[in-house]
């Protein structure tokens, strides 16, 4: 797939791309936006079922990107409509499976299982894409996973639920496939085109189960829903596609795993939910894993 666009460089690590630094910086912005608006999601879930909220914010985000894509002449799928439909479908199924995992396992175990996505991407690009993943990338991923496990207290499993575990792993595998397809599409389509089609198709997939959703929300909640759709979905979704195009799905995936860290800090600041010493340690460890990626990228460029 898109892995063929990776460069060798002086270090011989084809895992690193020419614009990797820009891509990873964009991924950090995506994490900050997603993490902050995770707190907004928690509040809005008091008024929506998860599938209703997922579909609503995707429709709002899709409408914003649709206007932008129309004005810039970026609506032509260039013969890739079938792949775009699959990409949007992956996004929808990923969300549904994640909801099931969250419900049956709790936040900690469900989010920790998302690390399977990064492992799957790195295994795929090495075995199927012919791209040698450097040992430091594997180490950075494992360090990040350890930190996230501490932040979300992944050991707090109330019971072994095979359906929940299967849903969590399935969600991660669909996320990995989504990353790889976006990387593949980025070779032929602008990021705005990819993000617009993916959001609309995902929203359409979720529509039968979501229905029309509640309409008797308080006015402030409507404003927060709009903010979630625009600043919490449309903008980071577009930046995420650009980041994958520039840095590759592996490095971007490692950075995107740190969303619970930002969400935890945002909840601490906005909701007064204090972090335990173990969670603070987890934040430091997670940031250390991301820093390892940045150091390797810098070394490879020089």
Backbone bond lengths (Angstrom), bond angles and torsions (degrees), N, CA, C in turn:
res aa  C-N    CA-C-N  psi(-1)  N-CA   C-N-CA  omega(-1)  CA-C   N-CA-C  phi
1 X - - - 1.444 - - 1.515 108.95 -
2 X 1.354 116.00 -136.77 1.453 118.58 -176.26 1.505 113.00 -67.35
3 X 1.311 117.80 -9.18 1.453 120.10 -177.96 1.504 112.03 -61.49
4 X 1.322 116.95 -21.01 1.451 119.44 -178.98 1.503 113.18 -66.19
5 X 1.356 117.28 -11.90 1.445 119.64 -179.20 1.519 112.30 -89.78
6 X 1.315 118.46 2.16 1.448 120.34 -179.29 1.520 110.02 -74.36
7 X 1.334 115.05 148.80 1.455 118.45 -177.58 1.517 111.49 -104.25
8 X 1.329 115.62 158.39 1.452 120.22 179.92 1.517 111.64 -77.42
9 X 1.344 118.18 -52.29 1.457 120.12 -179.93 1.512 111.50 71.98
10 X 1.334 115.56 173.87 1.463 121.06 -176.47 1.517 111.97 -69.29
11 X 1.314 116.82 -25.93 1.458 118.61 -177.70 1.524 111.53 -84.84
12 X 1.325 116.51 -9.72 1.457 119.82 -178.56 1.509 113.25 77.22
13 X 1.351 116.89 12.24 1.449 120.26 -178.54 1.518 108.89 -98.71
14 X 1.311 117.45 99.66 1.450 120.97 -178.20 1.527 112.16 -72.86
15 X 1.345 115.94 -4.15 1.456 120.69 177.99 1.527 110.79 -67.20
16 X 1.340 117.76 -19.21 1.457 123.14 -174.86 1.522 109.97 -99.70
17 X 1.324 117.64 134.15 1.450 122.83 -178.75 1.521 110.97 -107.32
18 X 1.332 117.45 160.77 1.467 120.89 -176.69 1.522 113.58 -56.03
19 X 1.322 118.62 -39.44 1.457 121.52 -176.86 1.528 111.73 -105.41
20 X 1.332 115.31 32.17 1.467 119.80 -175.36 1.521 112.11 -61.96
21 X 1.324 117.38 -37.37 1.466 119.13 -176.79 1.524 110.86 -64.58
22 X 1.333 116.53 -45.08 1.462 119.97 178.20 1.521 110.34 -61.66
23 X 1.336 116.02 -42.22 1.447 119.99 -178.77 1.511 113.06 -62.76
24 X 1.340 116.85 -42.83 1.462 119.34 -179.29 1.519 111.42 -69.99
25 X 1.334 117.33 -34.62 1.463 119.41 176.45 1.531 110.87 -64.88
26 X 1.336 116.05 -39.03 1.463 119.35 176.01 1.529 110.05 -64.60
27 X 1.334 116.80 -38.43 1.469 120.27 178.62 1.527 110.75 -62.04
28 X 1.331 117.14 -35.83 1.466 120.67 176.97 1.530 110.36 -63.91
29 X 1.347 116.66 -42.30 1.469 120.21 176.99 1.523 110.21 -61.36
30 X 1.343 116.84 -41.64 1.464 121.45 178.48 1.528 110.38 -59.51
31 X 1.322 116.27 -45.40 1.465 120.85 -179.85 1.528 110.84 -61.14
32 X 1.339 116.62 -42.54 1.462 120.38 179.95 1.527 111.25 -62.34
33 X 1.337 116.59 -42.92 1.464 119.95 -179.86 1.531 111.17 -68.98
34 X 1.343 116.69 -48.06 1.460 119.79 179.61 1.530 110.92 -61.54
35 X 1.329 116.11 -42.96 1.461 119.93 -178.06 1.510 112.59 -64.56
36 X 1.335 117.13 -42.54 1.467 120.83 179.41 1.518 110.63 -63.38
37 X 1.332 116.00 -46.80 1.463 119.12 -175.87 1.522 112.77 -76.55
38 X 1.334 117.55 -7.35 1.460 119.55 172.06 1.525 110.32 -62.49
39 X 1.331 116.53 -32.91 1.463 120.44 176.56 1.525 110.39 -66.81
40 X 1.340 116.43 -38.37 1.462 120.82 177.40 1.528 110.29 -64.15
41 X 1.333 116.26 -39.13 1.465 120.42 178.56 1.524 110.58 -59.90
42 X 1.328 116.50 -43.50 1.462 120.48 179.92 1.531 110.68 -57.13
43 X 1.332 115.87 -42.49 1.460 120.07 179.77 1.529 111.72 -67.85
44 X 1.321 117.37 -43.39 1.463 121.42 -177.00 1.532 112.32 -71.49
45 X 1.336 117.52 -22.16 1.462 119.86 178.51 1.533 112.08 -68.49
46 X 1.327 116.91 -12.78 1.463 119.46 173.26 1.526 111.18 -70.14
47 X 1.328 116.59 -15.99 1.467 121.26 -176.43 1.535 112.53 -116.89
48 X 1.337 118.15 -8.66 1.462 121.77 -176.92 1.525 110.28 -133.26
49 X 1.324 114.61 153.19 1.456 119.04 161.53 1.522 107.58 -74.21
50 X 1.348 119.05 152.16 1.470 120.20 -177.41 1.529 113.45 -52.98
51 X 1.345 117.30 -42.33 1.460 119.18 -177.27 1.528 111.12 -68.98
52 X 1.341 116.78 -31.66 1.469 120.40 176.64 1.522 110.66 -65.79
53 X 1.321 116.10 -45.60 1.458 119.68 -178.81 1.521 111.11 -66.99
54 X 1.340 116.49 -40.34 1.465 120.12 178.44 1.527 110.90 -59.73
55 X 1.324 116.05 -45.51 1.458 119.37 -178.02 1.526 111.64 -68.78
56 X 1.328 117.23 -39.22 1.456 120.33 -177.57 1.524 112.16 -65.83
57 X 1.326 116.81 -47.12 1.468 116.54 -177.41 1.523 111.17 -71.74
58 X 1.338 117.66 -26.99 1.467 119.30 174.64 1.525 111.48 -69.43
59 X 1.341 117.78 -37.60 1.456 120.59 177.54 1.529 111.26 -65.52
60 X 1.328 116.52 -42.46 1.465 119.99 178.15 1.526 110.26 -63.03
61 X 1.328 115.56 -47.08 1.467 119.44 179.19 1.516 111.01 -62.69
62 X 1.340 116.31 -41.81 1.460 119.79 179.79 1.515 111.98 -63.61
63 X 1.346 117.45 -37.23 1.460 120.69 178.76 1.529 110.90 -64.63
64 X 1.330 116.82 -42.23 1.470 120.57 178.81 1.523 111.13 -62.72
65 X 1.333 116.07 -46.93 1.463 119.49 -178.97 1.527 111.41 -69.96
66 X 1.340 116.94 -31.47 1.465 120.14 178.66 1.526 110.78 -62.24
67 X 1.330 116.94 -43.80 1.465 120.85 177.58 1.520 110.29 -62.13
68 X 1.338 116.25 -45.41 1.467 120.09 -179.77 1.524 111.38 -63.88
69 X 1.339 116.70 -42.62 1.464 120.30 -179.24 1.527 110.93 -66.77
70 X 1.342 117.63 -38.06 1.464 121.20 178.69 1.530 110.56 -64.10
71 X 1.325 116.62 -45.27 1.461 120.09 -178.14 1.523 112.47 -66.44
72 X 1.330 116.57 -30.04 1.468 120.44 -179.18 1.530 112.53 -96.52
73 X 1.331 117.17 4.18 1.454 120.18 179.66 1.516 113.35 65.65
74 X 1.341 117.04 40.43 1.465 121.66 -176.04 1.532 112.57 -112.65
75 X 1.327 117.92 26.43 1.459 120.24 -178.12 1.520 113.41 -96.35
76 X 1.317 118.23 -4.29 1.465 120.75 179.96 1.526 109.86 -76.77
77 X 1.338 118.33 116.26 1.474 119.86 -178.67 1.528 113.57 -75.04
78 X 1.328 117.61 -7.57 1.475 122.28 175.70 1.530 113.20 52.80
79 X 1.307 115.71 44.89 1.458 119.75 176.82 1.513 114.63 77.55
80 X 1.333 118.12 8.52 1.475 121.68 -177.68 1.518 112.43 -110.10
81 X 1.342 117.45 21.13 1.454 119.68 -176.10 1.533 111.38 -60.96
82 X 1.334 116.90 -39.90 1.457 119.92 179.84 1.515 112.25 -60.42
83 X 1.319 117.04 -44.11 1.473 120.95 179.17 1.519 110.26 -67.02
84 X 1.338 117.15 -37.29 1.462 120.81 178.00 1.530 110.96 -64.17
85 X 1.326 116.80 -38.85 1.464 120.53 177.48 1.523 110.00 -62.93
86 X 1.323 116.68 -43.55 1.472 120.13 177.68 1.524 110.40 -62.46
87 X 1.335 117.05 -40.74 1.466 121.27 -179.64 1.521 110.69 -61.85
88 X 1.343 117.00 -47.28 1.457 119.90 177.40 1.521 112.26 -63.97
89 X 1.329 116.76 -37.83 1.461 120.61 177.31 1.523 111.65 -63.44
90 X 1.320 116.26 -40.21 1.471 120.22 177.09 1.524 110.67 -60.85
91 X 1.329 116.07 -41.93 1.462 120.26 179.69 1.532 110.67 -62.32
92 X 1.332 116.71 -41.58 1.462 120.75 -178.85 1.525 111.49 -67.16
93 X 1.328 117.38 -48.24 1.466 120.89 -178.53 1.527 110.29 -65.19
94 X 1.334 116.22 -38.59 1.461 120.68 177.44 1.527 110.43 -57.00
95 X 1.350 116.66 -44.51 1.460 120.58 -178.89 1.531 111.14 -64.82
96 X 1.322 117.29 -43.32 1.465 120.84 -179.15 1.528 110.89 -62.52
97 X 1.338 116.99 -46.30 1.462 120.50 179.82 1.525 111.45 -64.15
98 X 1.332 115.93 -37.03 1.462 118.94 178.81 1.522 110.50 -65.90
99 X 1.339 117.38 -39.34 1.458 120.48 177.25 1.529 110.76 -60.01
100 X 1.341 116.42 -42.70 1.464 120.72 179.57 1.529 110.32 -63.05
101 X 1.337 116.03 -43.78 1.467 120.19 179.67 1.524 111.07 -63.54
102 X 1.336 116.56 -41.81 1.466 120.01 179.19 1.523 110.72 -62.81
103 X 1.327 116.27 -40.07 1.461 120.78 -177.72 1.525 111.42 -69.32
104 X 1.331 117.25 -40.26 1.461 120.67 -172.12 1.530 113.33 -91.58
105 X 1.338 117.44 -26.53 1.459 120.51 -176.31 1.517 113.66 -110.32
106 X 1.322 116.65 -25.64 1.448 120.02 -172.31 1.529 110.50 97.34
107 X 1.318 115.36 168.35 1.465 120.91 -173.94 1.524 112.05 -64.00
108 X 1.342 116.82 -46.89 1.464 119.93 -174.45 1.516 113.97 -57.35
109 X 1.336 118.29 -62.71 1.467 119.77 -179.28 1.530 113.08 -60.24
110 X 1.339 117.67 -39.71 1.464 120.18 -176.97 1.515 111.53 -63.52
111 X 1.332 117.54 -44.24 1.461 120.52 -178.68 1.526 110.53 -71.03
112 X 1.331 117.16 -37.40 1.458 119.28 179.43 1.528 111.23 -62.65
113 X 1.328 117.30 -36.40 1.462 120.45 179.00 1.523 112.39 -64.11
114 X 1.342 117.46 -17.26 1.463 120.07 178.70 1.532 111.83 -65.80
115 X 1.333 116.94 -17.04 1.461 119.14 177.40 1.522 111.23 -62.82
116 X 1.329 116.95 -23.34 1.462 120.24 176.33 1.528 110.31 -55.04
117 X 1.342 117.06 -31.78 1.466 120.94 -179.45 1.525 111.04 -61.89
118 X 1.326 116.93 -45.27 1.464 120.42 -179.37 1.522 110.48 -66.21
119 X 1.331 116.58 -43.27 1.465 119.77 177.24 1.532 110.90 -60.05
120 X 1.339 116.61 -43.50 1.462 120.51 -179.22 1.519 111.31 -62.69
121 X 1.332 117.22 -40.07 1.467 120.89 178.95 1.521 110.45 -63.30
122 X 1.337 116.41 -46.90 1.464 119.45 -177.03 1.527 111.41 -67.19
123 X 1.335 116.57 -38.05 1.471 119.76 176.40 1.523 110.33 -64.10
124 X 1.328 116.59 -42.07 1.468 120.59 -178.64 1.527 111.82 -63.40
125 X 1.350 116.40 -48.68 1.466 117.78 -176.01 1.523 110.99 -67.41
126 X 1.335 118.03 -27.31 1.455 119.55 179.71 1.527 111.69 -80.64
127 X 1.340 117.46 -44.47 1.459 120.43 -175.82 1.529 112.46 -83.26
128 X 1.328 117.18 -41.19 1.461 120.86 -174.82 1.521 113.03 -99.19
129 X 1.328 116.64 -30.71 1.459 119.94 -177.72 1.511 114.04 -94.39
130 X 1.339 117.21 -6.70 1.460 119.82 179.69 1.516 113.41 68.71
131 X 1.330 117.65 26.09 1.464 122.25 -177.78 1.528 108.76 -108.02
132 X 1.329 116.60 121.64 1.465 119.68 -179.50 1.525 110.20 -76.46
133 X 1.314 116.43 115.94 1.461 121.24 177.11 1.529 108.14 -83.80
134 X 1.328 118.09 120.76 1.464 120.25 -176.78 1.528 112.06 -66.72
135 X 1.333 117.23 148.82 1.465 120.27 179.74 1.523 113.38 -54.36
136 X 1.342 117.13 -34.24 1.463 119.79 -178.24 1.528 110.98 -63.58
137 X 1.344 117.49 -29.64 1.459 120.44 178.57 1.525 110.65 -68.74
138 X 1.350 116.21 -42.59 1.463 119.30 176.08 1.533 110.40 -61.56
139 X 1.334 115.93 -43.13 1.466 120.12 -179.93 1.523 111.31 -63.06
140 X 1.350 115.80 -43.73 1.462 119.75 179.92 1.522 110.74 -61.56
141 X 1.329 116.79 -41.08 1.453 120.14 178.66 1.515 112.37 -62.83
142 X 1.335 116.53 -43.47 1.459 120.17 -179.70 1.524 111.78 -66.92
143 X 1.342 116.33 -39.51 1.469 120.18 177.25 1.520 110.25 -62.92
144 X 1.342 116.48 -44.00 1.460 120.46 178.79 1.519 110.90 -62.13
145 X 1.343 117.16 -42.19 1.458 120.69 179.10 1.524 110.96 -61.45
146 X 1.337 116.65 -41.27 1.461 120.48 178.18 1.525 110.51 -60.16
147 X 1.335 115.92 -45.47 1.462 119.40 -179.90 1.511 112.41 -63.01
148 X 1.340 117.05 -43.82 1.457 120.77 179.32 1.528 110.47 -63.30
149 X 1.345 116.81 -38.29 1.463 120.48 178.56 1.522 110.99 -60.06
150 X 1.329 116.62 -37.89 1.465 120.58 178.05 1.521 111.35 -70.22
151 X 1.337 116.62 -41.67 1.463 120.31 -178.05 1.528 111.43 -63.48
152 X 1.332 116.53 -45.87 1.475 120.20 -176.20 1.524 112.45 -91.74
153 X 1.369 116.21 3.53 1.468 121.49 179.14 1.524 110.63 52.22
154 X 1.320 114.10 59.85 1.465 121.26 -171.96 1.530 113.17 -64.51
155 X 1.305 117.02 -15.95 1.474 119.73 -177.87 1.538 112.11 -78.71
156 X 1.336 116.76 -4.93 1.468 119.61 -175.06 1.527 111.50 -84.42
157 X 1.336 116.16 54.99 1.469 121.17 176.83 1.518 108.48 -81.13
158 X 1.316 116.74 120.10 1.466 119.81 179.14 1.519 110.84 -77.23
159 X 1.330 115.98 -31.40 1.463 119.47 179.01 1.522 108.18 -160.52
160 X 1.337 115.24 155.94 1.462 119.44 176.63 1.524 108.25 -82.58
161 X 1.315 116.42 110.53 1.459 122.21 -176.90 1.524 108.22 -115.00
162 X 1.324 116.59 106.62 1.462 120.25 -175.18 1.532 111.93 -64.95
163 X 1.340 116.49 -35.75 1.466 118.77 178.47 1.527 109.89 -66.49
164 X 1.319 116.71 -42.21 1.463 120.38 178.22 1.514 111.96 -63.43
165 X 1.343 116.31 -43.04 1.464 120.09 179.17 1.523 110.75 -64.14
166 X 1.339 116.16 -45.13 1.465 120.10 178.94 1.527 111.14 -61.84
167 X 1.333 116.64 -38.47 1.465 120.42 178.90 1.520 110.80 -66.59
168 X 1.334 116.77 -41.77 1.465 120.25 179.40 1.514 112.20 -64.12
169 X 1.336 116.19 -45.69 1.464 119.88 178.26 1.530 110.11 -66.05
170 X 1.341 116.48 -41.07 1.459 119.83 178.53 1.513 111.89 -61.16
171 X 1.330 116.66 -42.56 1.462 120.67 177.54 1.525 110.99 -59.80
172 X 1.333 115.97 -42.21 1.464 120.00 179.53 1.526 111.37 -64.98
173 X 1.326 117.30 -40.39 1.467 120.21 179.57 1.528 111.35 -67.09
174 X 1.333 117.20 -38.33 1.463 119.84 175.70 1.523 110.47 -66.13
175 X 1.334 117.20 -36.04 1.460 120.31 176.64 1.527 110.84 -64.03
176 X 1.335 116.49 -41.47 1.467 120.39 177.73 1.522 110.91 -61.86
177 X 1.340 116.15 -45.02 1.460 119.88 178.35 1.521 111.09 -62.18
178 X 1.332 116.44 -37.26 1.472 120.55 177.54 1.532 110.66 -62.32
179 X 1.332 116.65 -47.33 1.470 120.55 177.68 1.529 111.27 -55.90
180 X 1.326 116.35 -46.65 1.464 120.77 -176.62 1.528 111.45 -67.28
181 X 1.330 117.27 -38.46 1.460 119.72 178.34 1.532 111.17 -68.39
182 X 1.328 116.75 -39.72 1.464 119.63 176.36 1.522 110.19 -61.04
183 X 1.322 116.37 -42.17 1.465 120.99 178.02 1.528 110.65 -61.77
184 X 1.330 116.20 -38.78 1.465 121.65 178.38 1.531 111.00 -67.62
185 X 1.329 116.82 -45.11 1.462 121.26 -179.00 1.524 112.15 -66.76
186 X 1.339 116.59 -29.43 1.463 120.37 -177.00 1.526 112.41 -63.88
187 X 1.329 117.60 -16.16 1.457 120.34 177.87 1.525 111.98 -72.98
188 X 1.332 117.57 -22.49 1.466 119.81 -172.95 1.524 114.04 -126.91
189 X 1.345 117.72 -14.87 1.459 120.23 -176.66 1.524 111.34 -126.42
190 X 1.349 117.97 148.47 1.470 120.84 174.45 1.529 110.40 -66.46
191 X 1.327 118.09 150.07 1.465 120.66 178.75 1.522 113.44 -55.77
192 X 1.331 117.61 -36.50 1.460 120.70 -179.61 1.525 111.07 -62.68
193 X 1.311 117.47 -39.24 1.466 121.55 178.06 1.525 110.91 -64.16
194 X 1.334 116.39 -45.91 1.469 121.03 -178.57 1.520 111.03 -62.12
195 X 1.343 116.43 -48.48 1.463 120.36 -177.12 1.522 111.26 -64.47
196 X 1.338 117.65 -40.66 1.466 121.28 -178.32 1.519 111.19 -63.32
197 X 1.319 116.84 -50.88 1.467 120.02 -178.83 1.527 111.28 -65.10
198 X 1.337 117.05 -42.29 1.472 119.62 -177.30 1.518 111.30 -61.47
199 X 1.331 117.28 -42.83 1.461 120.50 -178.74 1.525 111.93 -66.69
200 X 1.333 116.90 -45.19 1.461 119.57 -178.86 1.534 111.51 -65.37
201 X 1.314 116.09 -42.19 1.465 119.58 -179.07 1.524 110.52 -66.59
202 X 1.342 117.17 -41.20 1.464 120.33 177.53 1.521 110.74 -61.84
203 X 1.339 116.71 -42.90 1.467 120.39 179.54 1.525 111.13 -63.05
204 X 1.329 117.34 -39.56 1.464 121.09 178.68 1.530 110.94 -65.88
205 X 1.338 117.10 -38.97 1.458 120.70 177.16 1.532 111.04 -61.19
206 X 1.341 116.52 -36.70 1.464 120.75 -176.67 1.517 113.11 -83.76
207 X 1.321 117.60 -14.83 1.467 121.27 -173.16 1.530 114.40 -57.65
208 X 1.345 120.34 -43.73 1.474 118.82 -178.97 1.523 112.87 -58.02
209 X 1.312 117.67 -37.76 1.458 120.17 -179.24 1.511 113.62 -84.84
210 X 1.344 116.51 -23.16 1.463 120.08 -175.84 1.521 112.60 -86.88
211 X 1.338 117.17 -32.06 1.460 119.24 -176.39 1.521 110.85 67.33
212 X 1.333 116.28 -152.81 1.461 121.17 -179.21 1.521 112.33 -89.32
213 X 1.330 117.00 -15.65 1.457 119.45 178.91 1.520 112.33 74.25
214 X 1.342 118.15 170.34 1.474 121.27 -179.80 1.534 111.02 -72.96
215 X 1.333 115.40 143.62 1.464 120.86 179.30 1.530 112.43 -115.82
216 X 1.321 117.49 -3.53 1.460 120.40 -177.60 1.526 112.23 -95.67
217 X 1.339 116.41 39.41 1.456 120.04 179.17 1.526 110.61 -74.84
218 X 1.333 118.47 148.41 1.467 120.45 171.16 1.535 109.64 -61.76
219 X 1.305 116.76 150.15 1.471 121.10 -177.93 1.532 112.48 -53.30
220 X 1.348 119.94 -44.17 1.475 118.91 179.24 1.532 112.76 -59.97
221 X 1.332 116.51 -32.58 1.467 119.38 -179.86 1.527 110.77 -70.39
222 X 1.345 116.74 -33.82 1.458 118.72 175.23 1.532 110.93 -63.14
223 X 1.332 116.32 -40.13 1.469 119.96 178.02 1.527 111.05 -63.93
224 X 1.344 116.27 -41.18 1.457 119.19 178.57 1.526 111.26 -67.44
225 X 1.341 117.20 -35.02 1.458 120.64 177.10 1.525 110.05 -64.92
226 X 1.321 116.90 -40.69 1.464 121.19 177.19 1.527 110.40 -64.06
227 X 1.336 116.04 -42.93 1.469 119.66 178.81 1.523 110.95 -63.54
228 X 1.342 116.20 -39.16 1.462 120.18 177.78 1.521 110.85 -62.05
229 X 1.325 116.76 -41.96 1.457 120.09 -179.65 1.516 113.38 -67.25
230 X 1.351 117.05 -39.97 1.465 120.62 -175.44 1.528 111.20 -85.68
231 X 1.342 116.44 -63.60 1.467 120.59 -174.23 1.523 113.01 -82.99
232 X 1.353 115.92 -22.85 1.458 118.71 -177.56 1.509 114.18 -98.91
233 X 1.347 117.06 -7.65 1.468 119.58 -178.61 1.526 112.41 -135.01
234 X 1.340 117.49 -58.36 1.467 120.55 -174.84 1.526 111.88 -60.47
235 X 1.322 116.59 -52.16 1.466 120.38 -176.99 1.527 111.66 -65.93
236 X 1.357 119.42 -53.14 1.471 118.08 179.55 1.520 113.71 -64.02
237 X 1.337 118.19 -31.59 1.464 120.72 177.95 1.524 110.53 -62.98
238 X 1.339 116.02 -44.63 1.462 120.60 178.86 1.530 110.23 -64.58
239 X 1.328 116.80 -44.59 1.461 120.62 179.41 1.522 111.63 -64.63
240 X 1.330 116.59 -33.56 1.464 120.94 179.12 1.530 110.71 -64.23
241 X 1.336 116.76 -43.17 1.463 120.42 178.29 1.529 110.51 -62.86
242 X 1.347 116.38 -42.84 1.467 120.12 178.72 1.525 110.28 -63.42
243 X 1.341 116.53 -41.28 1.459 120.84 -179.19 1.526 111.36 -63.01
244 X 1.332 117.14 -43.71 1.466 120.50 178.56 1.518 110.04 -63.40
245 X 1.317 116.87 -38.49 1.465 121.16 179.48 1.526 111.10 -63.45
246 X 1.332 116.71 -38.30 1.455 120.37 -174.34 1.524 113.71 -87.52
247 X 1.334 116.63 -38.53 1.468 119.67 -174.23 1.515 113.71 -107.52
248 X 1.343 117.68 -17.91 1.456 120.02 -177.92 1.513 111.21 96.38
249 X 1.329 117.68 155.26 1.465 121.66 -175.65 1.524 114.23 -67.75
250 X 1.337 118.17 -27.84 1.461 120.21 -178.17 1.515 113.62 -67.31
251 X 1.355 118.29 -62.08 1.468 119.86 178.71 1.520 113.11 -59.04
252 X 1.321 117.46 -39.67 1.463 120.53 179.63 1.524 110.40 -65.45
253 X 1.332 116.90 -41.12 1.458 120.43 179.56 1.516 112.32 -60.14
254 X 1.332 117.26 -40.57 1.473 120.95 179.00 1.522 110.24 -61.75
255 X 1.337 116.62 -43.20 1.459 120.10 -179.27 1.524 111.07 -68.07
256 X 1.329 117.11 -41.39 1.459 120.29 -178.17 1.527 112.08 -65.29
257 X 1.333 117.38 -21.10 1.464 119.87 177.05 1.523 112.56 -63.71
258 X 1.326 117.01 -20.55 1.465 119.80 -175.29 1.526 113.03 -83.15
259 X 1.322 118.00 9.11 1.463 120.34 178.79 1.537 112.66 -55.40
260 X 1.351 119.52 -40.79 1.466 118.02 178.46 1.523 113.02 -60.66
261 X 1.332 117.52 -28.00 1.462 120.38 177.80 1.523 110.02 -63.61
262 X 1.338 115.52 -50.03 1.467 120.02 179.64 1.526 110.00 -64.18
263 X 1.333 116.45 -41.52 1.454 119.59 178.48 1.525 112.31 -61.21
264 X 1.342 116.39 -40.12 1.458 120.29 178.34 1.516 112.48 -64.57
265 X 1.344 116.24 -42.46 1.466 120.48 178.23 1.527 110.41 -66.24
266 X 1.348 116.52 -41.30 1.466 120.02 179.29 1.526 110.85 -63.40
267 X 1.340 117.17 -41.17 1.468 120.45 178.10 1.523 110.60 -65.44
268 X 1.319 115.85 -35.43 1.460 120.77 177.65 1.529 110.24 -62.51
269 X 1.344 116.47 -46.04 1.462 121.23 -176.85 1.527 111.55 -75.44
270 X 1.340 116.75 -45.33 1.468 120.64 -172.11 1.521 113.70 -85.69
271 X 1.333 117.16 -34.39 1.460 120.65 -174.12 1.524 113.26 -111.59
272 X 1.332 116.42 -3.65 1.454 119.78 -179.97 1.511 114.00 71.98
273 X 1.348 117.38 20.47 1.455 121.20 178.24 1.526 109.50 -82.63
274 X 1.316 116.35 99.40 1.459 121.09 -174.23 1.521 111.58 -64.46
275 X 1.328 115.81 145.38 1.458 121.87 176.72 1.525 109.75 -93.62
276 X 1.323 116.29 140.02 1.462 120.85 177.53 1.526 109.52 -78.09
277 X 1.341 117.52 162.91 1.474 119.56 176.80 1.520 112.77 -56.38
278 X 1.340 117.19 -36.73 1.471 120.17 178.58 1.518 110.33 -64.35
279 X 1.320 118.12 -41.28 1.460 121.43 179.40 1.529 111.34 -66.69
280 X 1.317 116.81 -38.73 1.471 120.17 176.93 1.525 110.04 -63.86
281 X 1.336 116.54 -40.20 1.461 120.25 175.03 1.529 110.25 -61.31
282 X 1.328 116.26 -41.18 1.458 120.44 178.57 1.509 112.60 -61.22
283 X 1.333 117.17 -38.70 1.465 120.79 177.03 1.520 110.37 -61.31
284 X 1.335 116.01 -44.61 1.470 119.86 -179.91 1.527 111.41 -63.68
285 X 1.333 116.49 -41.86 1.466 120.20 179.65 1.524 110.84 -65.61
286 X 1.340 117.40 -41.90 1.463 121.36 179.53 1.517 111.09 -61.57
287 X 1.310 116.13 -45.72 1.464 119.99 178.67 1.525 110.88 -63.96
288 X 1.333 116.43 -31.35 1.461 119.79 175.82 1.518 111.64 -64.43
289 X 1.345 116.64 -39.14 1.464 120.10 177.43 1.510 111.97 -63.58
290 X 1.327 117.46 -43.50 1.465 121.27 177.44 1.524 110.36 -64.23
291 X 1.323 116.71 -38.94 1.463 120.49 179.43 1.526 111.00 -62.93
292 X 1.329 116.94 -36.17 1.466 119.98 176.69 1.522 111.22 -59.27
293 X 1.334 116.73 -41.48 1.463 120.75 177.61 1.519 110.22 -61.67
294 X 1.335 116.70 -45.69 1.456 119.99 -178.15 1.521 112.04 -63.55
295 X 1.345 116.99 -39.81 1.465 120.50 178.94 1.512 110.94 -63.52
296 X 1.327 117.24 -42.49 1.458 120.40 179.86 1.523 110.89 -65.66
297 X 1.333 117.13 -40.21 1.458 119.86 178.14 1.531 111.12 -62.20
298 X 1.339 115.28 -41.77 1.463 119.59 179.83 1.521 110.90 -64.46
299 X 1.345 116.71 -41.94 1.470 120.37 178.98 1.512 110.85 -63.07
300 X 1.343 116.57 -41.90 1.452 120.40 -177.74 1.529 112.23 -65.83
301 X 1.352 116.53 -34.29 1.460 119.24 -179.58 1.509 112.94 -71.57
302 X 1.370 115.64 -25.81 1.460 118.17 -177.89 1.517 112.12 -96.63
